[in-house]
Amino acid sequence: MKPFLLTGAVAAGLAVAAGAFGAHALSERLTPERLAVFETAVRYQMYHALALLFVGWVG
């Protein structure tokens, strides 16, 4: 398997897991501002994972 595809798949899986963790476990522990920052970080993680998958696909 190409390294970029593997790395992108793992990064995407971690982004999904982090998003679920934030939505269920952190929603009551963080302030709305901190939760928004966490959601932004998870979104950027997914963007980068998709970019890695794209590079692996075209490369």
Distance bins in CASP14 RR format, pairs under 12 A and 6 or more apart:
PFRMAT RR
TARGET T0000
AUTHOR 0000-0000-0000
RMODE 2
METHOD distances of the structure
MODEL  1
1 7 0 0 0 0 1 0 0 0 0 0 0
1 8 0 0 0 0 0 1 0 0 0 0 0
1 9 0 0 0 0 1 0 0 0 0 0 0
1 10 0 0 0 0 0 1 0 0 0 0 0
1 53 0 0 0 0 0 1 0 0 0 0 0
1 56 0 0 0 0 1 0 0 0 0 0 0
1 57 0 0 0 0 0 1 0 0 0 0 0
2 8 0 0 0 0 1 0 0 0 0 0 0
2 9 0 0 0 0 0 1 0 0 0 0 0
2 52 0 0 0 0 0 1 0 0 0 0 0
2 53 0 0 0 0 1 0 0 0 0 0 0
2 54 0 0 0 0 0 1 0 0 0 0 0
2 55 0 0 0 0 1 0 0 0 0 0 0
2 56 1 0 1 0 0 0 0 0 0 0 0
2 57 0 0 0 0 1 0 0 0 0 0 0
2 58 0 0 0 0 0 1 0 0 0 0 0
2 59 1 0 0 1 0 0 0 0 0 0 0
3 9 0 0 0 0 0 1 0 0 0 0 0
3 10 0 0 0 0 0 1 0 0 0 0 0
3 52 0 0 0 0 1 0 0 0 0 0 0
3 53 0 0 0 0 0 1 0 0 0 0 0
3 55 0 0 0 0 1 0 0 0 0 0 0
3 56 0 0 0 0 1 0 0 0 0 0 0
3 59 0 0 0 0 0 1 0 0 0 0 0
4 10 0 0 0 0 0 1 0 0 0 0 0
4 11 0 0 0 0 0 1 0 0 0 0 0
4 48 0 0 0 0 0 1 0 0 0 0 0
4 49 0 0 0 0 0 1 0 0 0 0 0
4 50 0 0 0 0 0 1 0 0 0 0 0
4 51 0 0 0 0 1 0 0 0 0 0 0
4 52 1 0 1 0 0 0 0 0 0 0 0
4 53 1 0 0 1 0 0 0 0 0 0 0
4 54 0 0 0 0 1 0 0 0 0 0 0
4 55 1 0 1 0 0 0 0 0 0 0 0
4 56 1 1 0 0 0 0 0 0 0 0 0
4 57 0 0 0 0 1 0 0 0 0 0 0
4 58 0 0 0 0 1 0 0 0 0 0 0
4 59 1 0 0 1 0 0 0 0 0 0 0
5 11 0 0 0 0 0 1 0 0 0 0 0
5 12 0 0 0 0 0 1 0 0 0 0 0
5 49 0 0 0 0 0 1 0 0 0 0 0
5 50 0 0 0 0 0 1 0 0 0 0 0
5 52 1 0 0 1 0 0 0 0 0 0 0
5 53 1 0 0 1 0 0 0 0 0 0 0
5 54 0 0 0 0 1 0 0 0 0 0 0
5 55 0 0 0 0 1 0 0 0 0 0 0
5 56 1 0 1 0 0 0 0 0 0 0 0
5 57 1 0 0 1 0 0 0 0 0 0 0
5 58 0 0 0 0 0 1 0 0 0 0 0
5 59 0 0 0 0 1 0 0 0 0 0 0
6 12 0 0 0 0 0 1 0 0 0 0 0
6 13 0 0 0 0 0 1 0 0 0 0 0
6 49 0 0 0 0 0 1 0 0 0 0 0
6 52 0 0 0 0 1 0 0 0 0 0 0
6 53 0 0 0 0 1 0 0 0 0 0 0
6 55 0 0 0 0 0 1 0 0 0 0 0
6 56 0 0 0 0 1 0 0 0 0 0 0
7 13 0 0 0 0 0 1 0 0 0 0 0
7 14 0 0 0 0 0 1 0 0 0 0 0
7 48 0 0 0 0 1 0 0 0 0 0 0
7 49 0 0 0 0 1 0 0 0 0 0 0
7 50 0 0 0 0 0 1 0 0 0 0 0
7 51 0 0 0 0 0 1 0 0 0 0 0
7 52 1 0 1 0 0 0 0 0 0 0 0
7 53 0 0 0 0 1 0 0 0 0 0 0
7 55 0 0 0 0 1 0 0 0 0 0 0
7 56 0 0 0 0 1 0 0 0 0 0 0
8 14 0 0 0 0 1 0 0 0 0 0 0
8 15 0 0 0 0 1 0 0 0 0 0 0
8 16 0 0 0 0 0 1 0 0 0 0 0
8 45 0 0 0 0 0 1 0 0 0 0 0
8 46 0 0 0 0 0 1 0 0 0 0 0
8 47 0 0 0 0 0 1 0 0 0 0 0
8 48 0 0 0 0 1 0 0 0 0 0 0
8 49 1 0 1 0 0 0 0 0 0 0 0
8 50 1 0 0 1 0 0 0 0 0 0 0
8 51 0 0 0 0 1 0 0 0 0 0 0
8 52 1 1 0 0 0 0 0 0 0 0 0
8 53 1 0 1 0 0 0 0 0 0 0 0
8 54 0 0 0 0 1 0 0 0 0 0 0
8 55 0 0 0 0 1 0 0 0 0 0 0
8 56 0 0 0 0 1 0 0 0 0 0 0
8 57 0 0 0 0 0 1 0 0 0 0 0
9 15 0 0 0 0 0 1 0 0 0 0 0
9 16 0 0 0 0 0 1 0 0 0 0 0
9 49 1 0 0 1 0 0 0 0 0 0 0
9 50 0 0 0 0 0 1 0 0 0 0 0
9 52 0 0 0 0 1 0 0 0 0 0 0
9 53 1 0 0 1 0 0 0 0 0 0 0
9 56 0 0 0 0 0 1 0 0 0 0 0
9 57 0 0 0 0 0 1 0 0 0 0 0
10 16 0 0 0 0 0 1 0 0 0 0 0
10 17 0 0 0 0 0 1 0 0 0 0 0
10 45 0 0 0 0 0 1 0 0 0 0 0
10 48 0 0 0 0 0 1 0 0 0 0 0
10 49 0 0 0 0 1 0 0 0 0 0 0
10 52 0 0 0 0 1 0 0 0 0 0 0
10 53 0 0 0 0 0 1 0 0 0 0 0
11 17 0 0 0 0 0 1 0 0 0 0 0
11 18 0 0 0 0 0 1 0 0 0 0 0
11 42 0 0 0 0 0 1 0 0 0 0 0
11 44 0 0 0 0 0 1 0 0 0 0 0
11 45 1 0 0 1 0 0 0 0 0 0 0
11 46 0 0 0 0 1 0 0 0 0 0 0
11 47 0 0 0 0 0 1 0 0 0 0 0
11 48 1 0 0 1 0 0 0 0 0 0 0
11 49 1 1 0 0 0 0 0 0 0 0 0
11 50 0 0 0 0 1 0 0 0 0 0 0
11 51 0 0 0 0 1 0 0 0 0 0 0
11 52 1 0 0 1 0 0 0 0 0 0 0
11 53 0 0 0 0 1 0 0 0 0 0 0
11 55 0 0 0 0 0 1 0 0 0 0 0
12 18 0 0 0 0 0 1 0 0 0 0 0
12 19 0 0 0 0 0 1 0 0 0 0 0
12 42 0 0 0 0 0 1 0 0 0 0 0
12 45 0 0 0 0 1 0 0 0 0 0 0
12 46 1 0 0 1 0 0 0 0 0 0 0
12 47 0 0 0 0 0 1 0 0 0 0 0
12 48 0 0 0 0 1 0 0 0 0 0 0
12 49 1 1 0 0 0 0 0 0 0 0 0
12 50 1 0 0 1 0 0 0 0 0 0 0
12 51 0 0 0 0 0 1 0 0 0 0 0
12 52 0 0 0 0 1 0 0 0 0 0 0
12 53 1 0 0 1 0 0 0 0 0 0 0
12 54 0 0 0 0 0 1 0 0 0 0 0
13 19 0 0 0 0 1 0 0 0 0 0 0
13 20 0 0 0 0 0 1 0 0 0 0 0
13 21 0 0 0 0 0 1 0 0 0 0 0
13 42 0 0 0 0 0 1 0 0 0 0 0
13 45 0 0 0 0 1 0 0 0 0 0 0
13 46 0 0 0 0 1 0 0 0 0 0 0
13 49 1 0 0 1 0 0 0 0 0 0 0
13 50 0 0 0 0 0 1 0 0 0 0 0
13 52 0 0 0 0 0 1 0 0 0 0 0
13 53 0 0 0 0 0 1 0 0 0 0 0
14 20 0 0 0 0 0 1 0 0 0 0 0
14 21 0 0 0 0 0 1 0 0 0 0 0
14 41 0 0 0 0 0 1 0 0 0 0 0
14 42 0 0 0 0 1 0 0 0 0 0 0
14 45 1 0 0 1 0 0 0 0 0 0 0
14 46 0 0 0 0 1 0 0 0 0 0 0
14 48 0 0 0 0 0 1 0 0 0 0 0
14 49 1 0 0 1 0 0 0 0 0 0 0
14 52 0 0 0 0 0 1 0 0 0 0 0
15 21 0 0 0 0 0 1 0 0 0 0 0
15 22 0 0 0 0 0 1 0 0 0 0 0
15 38 0 0 0 0 0 1 0 0 0 0 0
15 39 0 0 0 0 0 1 0 0 0 0 0
15 40 0 0 0 0 0 1 0 0 0 0 0
15 41 0 0 0 0 1 0 0 0 0 0 0
15 42 1 0 1 0 0 0 0 0 0 0 0
15 43 0 0 0 0 1 0 0 0 0 0 0
15 44 0 0 0 0 1 0 0 0 0 0 0
15 45 1 0 1 0 0 0 0 0 0 0 0
15 46 1 0 1 0 0 0 0 0 0 0 0
15 47 0 0 0 0 1 0 0 0 0 0 0
15 48 0 0 0 0 1 0 0 0 0 0 0
15 49 1 0 1 0 0 0 0 0 0 0 0
15 50 0 0 0 0 1 0 0 0 0 0 0
15 52 0 0 0 0 0 1 0 0 0 0 0
15 53 0 0 0 0 0 1 0 0 0 0 0
16 22 0 0 0 0 0 1 0 0 0 0 0
16 23 0 0 0 0 0 1 0 0 0 0 0
16 42 0 0 0 0 1 0 0 0 0 0 0
16 43 0 0 0 0 0 1 0 0 0 0 0
16 45 0 0 0 0 1 0 0 0 0 0 0
16 46 1 0 0 1 0 0 0 0 0 0 0
16 49 0 0 0 0 1 0 0 0 0 0 0
16 50 0 0 0 0 0 1 0 0 0 0 0
17 23 0 0 0 0 0 1 0 0 0 0 0
17 24 0 0 0 0 0 1 0 0 0 0 0
17 25 0 0 0 0 0 1 0 0 0 0 0
17 42 0 0 0 0 1 0 0 0 0 0 0
17 45 0 0 0 0 0 1 0 0 0 0 0
17 46 0 0 0 0 0 1 0 0 0 0 0
17 49 0 0 0 0 0 1 0 0 0 0 0
18 24 0 0 0 0 0 1 0 0 0 0 0
18 25 0 0 0 0 0 1 0 0 0 0 0
18 26 0 0 0 0 1 0 0 0 0 0 0
18 38 0 0 0 0 1 0 0 0 0 0 0
18 39 0 0 0 0 1 0 0 0 0 0 0
18 40 0 0 0 0 0 1 0 0 0 0 0
18 41 1 0 0 1 0 0 0 0 0 0 0
18 42 1 0 1 0 0 0 0 0 0 0 0
18 43 0 0 0 0 0 1 0 0 0 0 0
18 44 0 0 0 0 0 1 0 0 0 0 0
18 45 1 0 0 1 0 0 0 0 0 0 0
18 46 0 0 0 0 1 0 0 0 0 0 0
18 49 0 0 0 0 0 1 0 0 0 0 0
19 25 0 0 0 0 1 0 0 0 0 0 0
19 26 0 0 0 0 1 0 0 0 0 0 0
19 27 0 0 0 0 0 1 0 0 0 0 0
19 35 0 0 0 0 0 1 0 0 0 0 0
19 38 0 0 0 0 1 0 0 0 0 0 0
19 39 1 0 0 1 0 0 0 0 0 0 0
19 40 0 0 0 0 0 1 0 0 0 0 0
19 41 0 0 0 0 1 0 0 0 0 0 0
19 42 1 0 1 0 0 0 0 0 0 0 0
19 43 0 0 0 0 1 0 0 0 0 0 0
19 45 0 0 0 0 1 0 0 0 0 0 0
19 46 0 0 0 0 1 0 0 0 0 0 0
20 26 0 0 0 0 0 1 0 0 0 0 0
20 27 0 0 0 0 0 1 0 0 0 0 0
20 38 0 0 0 0 0 1 0 0 0 0 0
20 39 0 0 0 0 0 1 0 0 0 0 0
20 42 0 0 0 0 1 0 0 0 0 0 0
21 27 0 0 0 0 1 0 0 0 0 0 0
21 29 0 0 0 0 0 1 0 0 0 0 0
21 30 0 0 0 0 0 1 0 0 0 0 0
21 35 0 0 0 0 0 1 0 0 0 0 0
21 38 0 0 0 0 1 0 0 0 0 0 0
21 39 0 0 0 0 0 1 0 0 0 0 0
21 41 0 0 0 0 0 1 0 0 0 0 0
21 42 0 0 0 0 1 0 0 0 0 0 0
22 28 0 0 0 0 0 1 0 0 0 0 0
22 29 0 0 0 0 1 0 0 0 0 0 0
22 30 0 0 0 0 1 0 0 0 0 0 0
22 34 0 0 0 0 0 1 0 0 0 0 0
22 35 1 0 0 1 0 0 0 0 0 0 0
22 36 0 0 0 0 0 1 0 0 0 0 0
22 37 0 0 0 0 0 1 0 0 0 0 0
22 38 1 0 0 1 0 0 0 0 0 0 0
22 39 1 0 0 1 0 0 0 0 0 0 0
22 41 0 0 0 0 0 1 0 0 0 0 0
22 42 1 0 0 1 0 0 0 0 0 0 0
23 30 0 0 0 0 0 1 0 0 0 0 0
23 35 0 0 0 0 1 0 0 0 0 0 0
23 38 0 0 0 0 1 0 0 0 0 0 0
23 39 0 0 0 0 1 0 0 0 0 0 0
23 42 0 0 0 0 1 0 0 0 0 0 0
24 35 0 0 0 0 0 1 0 0 0 0 0
25 35 0 0 0 0 0 1 0 0 0 0 0
25 38 0 0 0 0 0 1 0 0 0 0 0
26 32 0 0 0 0 0 1 0 0 0 0 0
26 34 0 0 0 0 1 0 0 0 0 0 0
26 35 1 0 0 1 0 0 0 0 0 0 0
26 36 0 0 0 0 0 1 0 0 0 0 0
26 37 0 0 0 0 0 1 0 0 0 0 0
26 38 1 0 0 1 0 0 0 0 0 0 0
26 39 0 0 0 0 1 0 0 0 0 0 0
26 41 0 0 0 0 0 1 0 0 0 0 0
26 42 0 0 0 0 0 1 0 0 0 0 0
27 34 0 0 0 0 0 1 0 0 0 0 0
27 35 1 0 0 1 0 0 0 0 0 0 0
27 36 0 0 0 0 0 1 0 0 0 0 0
27 38 0 0 0 0 1 0 0 0 0 0 0
27 39 0 0 0 0 0 1 0 0 0 0 0
28 34 0 0 0 0 0 1 0 0 0 0 0
28 35 0 0 0 0 1 0 0 0 0 0 0
29 35 0 0 0 0 1 0 0 0 0 0 0
29 38 0 0 0 0 0 1 0 0 0 0 0
30 36 0 0 0 0 1 0 0 0 0 0 0
30 37 0 0 0 0 1 0 0 0 0 0 0
30 38 1 0 0 1 0 0 0 0 0 0 0
30 39 0 0 0 0 0 1 0 0 0 0 0
31 37 0 0 0 0 1 0 0 0 0 0 0
31 38 0 0 0 0 0 1 0 0 0 0 0
32 38 0 0 0 0 0 1 0 0 0 0 0
32 39 0 0 0 0 0 1 0 0 0 0 0
33 39 0 0 0 0 0 1 0 0 0 0 0
33 40 0 0 0 0 0 1 0 0 0 0 0
34 40 0 0 0 0 0 1 0 0 0 0 0
34 41 0 0 0 0 0 1 0 0 0 0 0
35 41 0 0 0 0 0 1 0 0 0 0 0
35 42 0 0 0 0 0 1 0 0 0 0 0
36 42 0 0 0 0 0 1 0 0 0 0 0
36 43 0 0 0 0 0 1 0 0 0 0 0
37 43 0 0 0 0 0 1 0 0 0 0 0
37 44 0 0 0 0 0 1 0 0 0 0 0
38 44 0 0 0 0 0 1 0 0 0 0 0
38 45 0 0 0 0 0 1 0 0 0 0 0
39 45 0 0 0 0 0 1 0 0 0 0 0
39 46 0 0 0 0 0 1 0 0 0 0 0
40 46 0 0 0 0 0 1 0 0 0 0 0
40 47 0 0 0 0 0 1 0 0 0 0 0
41 47 0 0 0 0 0 1 0 0 0 0 0
41 48 0 0 0 0 0 1 0 0 0 0 0
42 48 0 0 0 0 0 1 0 0 0 0 0
42 49 0 0 0 0 0 1 0 0 0 0 0
43 49 0 0 0 0 0 1 0 0 0 0 0
43 50 0 0 0 0 0 1 0 0 0 0 0
44 50 0 0 0 0 0 1 0 0 0 0 0
44 51 0 0 0 0 0 1 0 0 0 0 0
45 51 0 0 0 0 0 1 0 0 0 0 0
45 52 0 0 0 0 0 1 0 0 0 0 0
46 52 0 0 0 0 0 1 0 0 0 0 0
46 53 0 0 0 0 0 1 0 0 0 0 0
47 53 0 0 0 0 0 1 0 0 0 0 0
47 54 0 0 0 0 0 1 0 0 0 0 0
48 54 0 0 0 0 0 1 0 0 0 0 0
48 55 0 0 0 0 0 1 0 0 0 0 0
49 55 0 0 0 0 0 1 0 0 0 0 0
49 56 0 0 0 0 0 1 0 0 0 0 0
50 56 0 0 0 0 0 1 0 0 0 0 0
50 57 0 0 0 0 0 1 0 0 0 0 0
51 57 0 0 0 0 0 1 0 0 0 0 0
51 58 0 0 0 0 0 1 0 0 0 0 0
52 58 0 0 0 0 0 1 0 0 0 0 0
52 59 0 0 0 0 0 1 0 0 0 0 0
53 59 0 0 0 0 0 1 0 0 0 0 0
END
